[in-house]
Amino acid sequence: MLFDSSIRKELGRSFGATLVVLITVVMTMMLIRTLGQATKGNVSPSDVMLVMGFTVLGQMSTILTLSLFVAVVGTLSRMYKDSEMAIWFASGQGLASHLRPVLRFSWPIVAAIAVLALLVWPWSNQQIQELRAQFEQRSDIERIAPGEFQESSDGSRVIFIDKDSIAQEAASNIFLVEQRPGREVVTSAKNAQLQSLNDVRHVVLTEGQRVETDAQTQQTKLVHFDTYTLRLEDSPGGGHRRVNARALTTQTLLQSPTPVNVAEAGWRFGLPLAALNLLVLALAITVVNPRAGQSVSIVVALLAFVIYYNLMSVGQSWVASGSISMATYLFGILGSIFAISALGLAIRHHRWHIKDLWQRRGVQA
């Protein structure tokens, strides 16, 4: 049918162009953000591209939803501007009739959004968390960076070496603070050399001093040394690592129904529902003023998208705090938005006006 095929072809071109632009923008933003995290020491510099890739992959459900919403709004805006909508209306195809070709085009994308939200989103977050955990659990020797104060993996040591290091296995002007049971030890030395003794790596300090302070009596002891050997652990104890709810699979979230897990599961199930709601909302809110131009509809669409996702985030926080249940979140908040969108579509389809509705009500009374 000409009506369906023409709309779907237009949606395909608009969706493809919008998707490429949004992916480019998101990749640029994520690259800047990941580089900032690497600068702060939260991410390994060698894993910047991996972290960025996993982050963009995890955000693909949101990117697809926004691309689909903007594509529908942009297509309808162009049709209004070029008077194609007037031709279709005169042919007996009302505004609600456009919902069928829009859904026929969008259902594979909505299915992809569901897969991304339920499966790919937790997997990408799990990969990012593992990369950060591996970087945080690297050996104390690898943590040392010239010109920076670096904390050991267990938090018991803070070490500083001069920027003008002699070589990779040697350094100069070392400052070391250690927290030991009942005392604090501050060590400074002129030179340091890494050595392996019985397959355990040590650092040999020369020409320095140690200041030990008792935590209870506050008495200090000063010791000067020519050579002092300090052991550095290569494999620090990992301990128990807390797993973020975003990195848990959807099945695990449902099997452990804590408020935080339920909120995360509600968010994932709400993403494909949000994509469907936005399709109906796009048909209801798209209006083109020839004097204002086509960009006004895009701005209104972006504003509606931001408000919609903020409502989803607020609802997720309410579920996490135990204020509402996941059913209330899905059917109350998202269902209300769907009802409002469907009502707006029905009003525009039948060309109802508030004045006419009040007049009909007065006649019936």
Number of C-alpha atoms within 10 A of each C-alpha: 5 7 12 16 12 12 18 20 12 17 23 18 12 19 22 13 12 21 20 12 11 16 18 12 12 17 16 14 14 19 19 14 14 23 21 14 15 16 12 10 15 16 22 19 15 9 17 20 14 14 25 22 17 19 21 22 19 20 18 22 26 19 20 22 24 22 22 29 27 26 25 28 29 24 20 25 24 16 18 19 17 12 12 14 19 14 13 16 14 10 9 9 15 17 19 16 15 18 17 11 16 19 16 11 19 23 14 11 17 22 13 16 24 21 15 24 25 21 17 20 26 21 20 22 21 20 16 21 17 14 19 17 15 14 19 19 20 16 17 21 16 11 19 17 15 17 12 14 14 19 17 22 20 13 10 12 17 19 22 20 25 17 13 11 17 13 9 8 12 16 21 21 18 19 17 18 18 17 13 13 8 10 16 18 18 18 21 21 24 17 20 24 17 19 16 10 9 7 7 11 16 19 18 17 26 19 15 20 18 18 15 18 17 15 13 8 9 11 10 14 11 12 11 14 12 11 14 17 14 11 14 16 15 15 11 14 10 13 8 6 7 6 11 13 19 20 20 19 19 23 11 13 21 14 11 12 12 14 21 21 23 23 26 24 25 25 24 23 16 21 23 25 18 23 25 20 22 26 23 26 26 27 24 22 17 20 17 18 13 10 6 9 12 20 13 15 22 17 12 16 23 16 11 16 20 13 12 18 14 12 15 21 14 13 25 26 18 18 25 20 13 15 11 17 19 23 11 15 22 20 13 15 15 21 16 14 19 21 14 16 21 18 15 17 21 15 15 17 17 11 11 12 11 9 9 11 11 11 12 11 10 9 8 7 6
